Amino acid sequence: MEIQTGYLYHIKDDFFNIVNDKGLMVNHENGNTRPTYLTIKDGDILWFIPLSSKVDKYKKIINDKMNKYGKCYSILIEKIFDKEAAVLIQNAFPTIEKYVDHYHTRNKKPAKVSKKVKDSIINNFKETLKLKSLGINLFYSNIDLIKEQMLKELYN
């Protein structure tokens, strides 16, 4: 399977068992494969950004952050397939291809977001990474440790 930026995927449970980071979201809930992740391909590393249907919950959090900081890069509300979804950049994590379970499908085809939505998510993700490099970490999981673990697994 070719992994591409802007497409939606699901992750294997093995990844969560091996990484064992309490900052990661639960991979399965009530027997469903969720959440769905938008992918950003960065060389051998794949960044997975979860999408949530709990839009009202995250709109309140965004509003609180906007009131407090004047900005919010860590959560976006985007229209994906005619419905609003919360894009949880704060819950992003790196992984490698072997942990990708399957494409999310729409009309029996691999699902991807529009170019406009993809660009918006990538820009906010890059901004969140930049803030982390400046000492402002908005990520819930230890992305540096996970990335190191994935690269070791890939190259050893």
N, C-alpha and C positions, 0 to 999 in steps of 0.2 A: 504494500500500500504506500503510495507517495503522500507524504505529509506536506500540506501547503498552508502558508499564512492566510488567515481569513476564513478558513474552513472550521467546522465544528466537529469535535471528536469526544469520545468517552475514554476513560483511563482504566487500565486493569487494576484489580485489587492488589496485585503483587507489589505495585509501586508503593502504595500506602503502607503495606506491611513491612517492606524493606526500609523505607525512609523513616517511618514512625515519628513524624513531627506533629505535635499536638496543635500547631497552627494551621494545619491543612483541614479543609472541609471534609465532611464524611462523604465517601464515594458512592455509597448506596443507601437509599432510604426507602423503607417499605417495599423492598423487592425491586425497585426501579433503578436503572442505571442513570444516575444523576450525580452531580450536575453535568450539564453540557458545557464543554470548554471551547473557547475560541483559541486558536493556536497562532503563535508567532514563531516562525522558524528563524533561528539565529545560529547558523552553522550546524554543528552537531547537536546543539541544545534546542529543545522545543519549549517555549514558554506557553503554559496553559493558564488561561484566564477564565474562571467560572462565570456562568450566566445564571441569574436567578429570576424567577417569576414573581418574587416578593417585592414588587416595585414600590408600593406604598411605604413599606418598612424602610427601604433604602432612600426614597425621596426625603423622608424625615431626617435621616442621617446626613445626607448631602446638604440639606437646608441648615442643619446645626453647624456643619463644618464651614459652610459659606458665611454664616453669621459670625463664627469665631475667628476664621482665618482669611476670609475673603475669597477663597479658592477651594476646590475639591478635585484633585486629580485621581484619587484612589477609588472612586465609584462614579460610574456614568450611567445615565438612563438613555438607552438607544432603542430605536425601533428595529426589531429583528423579525422578519416574516410577519409583518402587519400587526405585531404586538410589541408593547414596550417590555424591555428586559433590563434588569440591573446588571451592569458589567462590573464585576468585583475585582478590580486591579489589585486591591489590597490583599486578595487571596491568591494571587498568581504564584506559580512555582515553575521551576525548570525540571525537565525530564528528558528522556531519550526515546527514540522510536520504538524500542522493544516493549515499552509500557503502554503504548497506544492500543486500545482494545478494538475500536471500530469507529467509522464515520458516523456522525449523526446524519440522518437522512431527511430529506424533504422531497415529496413526490418521487420516492424511490431512487433519488440521486443524492450524492454527497452534498450536504448543506454548506453554503457559504454565505457570509454577510456581504452587503453592498460595499463598494469601494469607499464610499463616504464614511460608512460606519467603521470599516476596517481602519481607515486613516485616522479617524478620531480616536479609536482605541489605541492604536500604535503610538500616536502622539502623547496621549496621557500616560501610557505605560513608560515611554522614554522619559517623560518628565518625572514620574515617580521613581524611576531608577536614578535619575540625576539627583533628586532630593536625597535618596539613600546615600549616594556618593558624597554628599555634603553633610552627612550625619543625621539626616531626618529620615528615619526608617518607618515607612507606612505599611510595610508588608507584615502579615501575621506569621508567616513561616520563616524559617532561617534559610533564605534563598541562596546565600553564599555556601552554606554547608551542604545543602541539597545539590547545588550545581557541582561542587567539588566531588561529592559522592557519585553523581551520574557520570562525570568525566572519568573518574577512576575506573568505574565499571566498564565504560566504553573502551578505554585504552589499555586496560590490564587484562 
